Amino acid sequence: MGGSRIQVNKSHKTRFASKSSRRIHKTSLQDKSRIGKSERNAGKGARAARLQRNKMLRDQKWAAILKEKRASSGSASPPRVIVLFGLSASVNLNSIAEDLLRLLSPEGNAVVHSTVSSSEYRLRTTILRAPHGDLLTSMEMAKVADLIAFVASASSLSEESTSYSIDSFGSQCLSVFRSLGLPSTAVLIRDLPSDLKKKQESKKICISSLSSEFPEDCKFYPADTKDELHKFMSLFKEQRLTVPRWRNQRPYLMSQKVDVVADDCNSGKCNLLIDGYLRAHSLSTNQLVIVSFFCFFLCGYSGGLVLFSFDQVHVSGAGDFQLCKIEILKDPFPMNARKEKDAMESDETHDMEVIRSLVPDPMKQEPLLFENVPDPLAGEQTWPTEAEMAEADQNQKQKKLRKRTLPRGTSEYQAAWIVDDTDEEDSDGDDGDDGDGDDDDGGMVLDQVESGLTGQERTNNFDLDDDQASLNLRYSDDETENDSMMMEGENMTMEQLEDEIKKIKEAHAEDEEYPDEVDTPTDIPARKRFAKYRGLKSFRTSSWDPKESLPPEYARIFAFDNFARTQKHVLKKALEIEQGNSDDCVPASSYVRLHIKEVPVGIAYRLCEIAKTAPLIASGLLQHESKMSVLHFSIKKHDSYSDPIKTKEELVFHVGFRQFVARPIFSTDSMNTDKHKMERFLHAGRFSMASIYAPITFPPLPLIVLKSAGGVGPAVAAVGSLRRIDPDRIILKKIILTGYPQRVSKLKAAVRYMFHSPEDVRWFKPVEVWTKLGRRGRIKEPVGTHGAMKCVLNGILQQNDTVCMSLYKRAFPKWPEHRFPMIDA
């Protein structure tokens, strides 16, 4: 059989060819040769490029890992912080801390400091012991820990049970640590039996009972003998540590030493000196700083990012301050053993060698600005120009072409809320009041602003005395503010305190059973009692101006046109300054001394006392982070907290390294609308939004909410995270007025007990009514002289049904009397 034996396949048809290949015949030969591709090498080149790109990405990741490892474990890196936390009160942390320090210290040297430098392990380590029962100190230590070593005791194993006990405090702290973001973790098991078989059995029982409480990569180590501790430290040295993301966004410092220097120019202020290692980022002398409860003369190491000499510094719990100087000191814990001895001798004589001093530039230093100073003349109206007057006349002529029947006193903006038929949407201003009860034409003023209307916009029959009376606490709807302002504990007897707690619990239970329902008062007209409220045709789609009727506190805060863009710009600017190796910046991992100026004397000495038992934390601030604004947090009530948490109640917010006092309002987080319903209490088992006046802080950041109860230490009330900063977020407080059918005739019904006067019925006539069984309708007219009314519904009303009316007003957070817990103390 002749012919070629090579298989020849049929060529592909061009039915599914690309547009470029189908149109290639339209191009000239010159263009065709220029844009033509090499069919033979097309696939090969694409594959080679793909392989090359993957290799480049692998090399970049590997280089980043090596850089991070060298930065965290090299001789120039700050000491690694190990926090020992006992899972129960029976654990002896002092013994294991002494064993670890003795293991790391050079032979023959007594253990004096909690920070040691080991030439054997080529590692510098700081050992901290979290005091059992002290929630605040344990939480602050966890914020700076590179490794949390949870210590379990085999003696806590119950004979009846086969699990290791974690007491209530240990369980509470575990949940708080998870909310903060756990760094690298390990579990050290102490007090194991000496018998090898029993020891293995106890270890297996411990691992099986505790493994569900910790991350999957958490290791369990026996820690009774020196060899076992040596194995743990050897693995810890080679371990790649993981820390929460929020901690690496700002420079921070854990104090090694705190001191106070008097300020000759200001008698009530002083300079606080903090020595320590700078961590995470570089710090500038032009930045602001914050200081936490955790030391003031702070000496310590700087770890991580570069410290900018112009930065602001926050002292957690004490406030935001400016730096007057940063001194780079000689490392007191070098890796060389001989240098260690010299450093200890110099420390005994309190003579720290200053390598370099940085002073802030007054032109570049971040101003210590907390609140905006409002201009009292900013709201003054100027004389309109001729063009503006001509435009206003033209608009007025166009509006006269369309005739609409509106209630008396209705403005143009209010008219936009009214539907042409009788199902008008309802709203009310703060000053709206029908002073003439005999006038049947008066109605509820729709969508009127609370206090910003001029006299021309109000109707002449409004009684000024009644308007002023409606602003009185007796007439205004400020029950949440009044109830939340409890008497101080020392001024209340035990019986009064128990009665107050009982009232709050009863109100919490009633709010869960009958949410938003209120009773119409019999001694006050409803149009005065609910003067600030308005009705909405649709909670989801009806418009609400976010700039309308703002409280005076909004003149003191700051807002961003585009918060996401501002945050991106601030972080980019901080990164550029750090990478630019500026002269006013202190690099991370340096041992520095911060000179914090204008610190109140009382706070400084109190911080020095606290620093004797636990370290302090000083953290740098980014641009704008000292200014006040409206912050919104996603928050959930803690499982261990059973008492009710009322809106506008004073709480302590721990946001990252910052602490401040706030009085939040709680609301839902509606996804499909720009309006959110306020909640009177923080309910358990679901997330809510907490809105407060607080210093600006860029997310992501964790949130821990603490609340003091009856003179006892603070308890964890809620946990969450920072969601966004937005003063224009609309939070509406909803109330429901209820009435009951008296007579029913098909679609019509006579309803009573919702109002107590015919004037109130006429005032609220534009608002839609609804029933609990799903009917909707409107008010037709008042009946009699005792507040009964005739309603028309879209279905037959049952006699056992309840007629309801929904009213709304915008709610705002409460401005705190003091901003920081230390100032209050």
Secondary structure by P-SEA (a helix, b strand, c coil): ccccccccccccccccccccccccccccaaaaaaacccccaaaaaaaaaaaaaaaaaaaaaaaaaaaaaaaacccccccbbbbbbbccccccaaaaaaaaaaaaccccccccccbbbbccccbbbbbbbcccccaaaaaaaaaaccbbbbbbbccccccccccccccaaaaaaaaaaaaacccbbbbbbccccccaaaaaaaaaaaaaaccccccccbbbbbcccaaaaaaaaaaaaacccccccccccbbbbbccccbbbbbcccccbbbbbbbbbbccbbbbccbbbbbcccccccccccccbbbbccbbbbcccbbbbbbcccccccccccccaaaaaaaaaaaaacbbbbcbbbbbcccccccccccccccccccccccccaaaaaaaaaaaaaaacccccccccccaaaaaacccccbbbbbbcccccccccccccccccccccccccccccccccccaaaaaaaaccccccaaaaaaacccccccccaaaaaaaaaaaaaaaaaaaacccbbbbbcccccccccccccccccccccccccccccccccccccccccaaaaaaaaaaaaaaaaaaccccccccccbbbbbcccccaaaaaaaaaaaacbbbbbbbbccccccccbbbbbcccccccccccccccbbbbbcccbbbbbbbbbbbbcccccbbbbbccccccbbbbbbbbcccccccbbbbbbbbcccccccccbbbbbccccccbbbbbbbbbbbbbccccccbbbbccccccaaaaaaaccbbbbcccbbbbbbcccccccccccccccccccccbbbbbbbbbbbbbbbbccccccccc
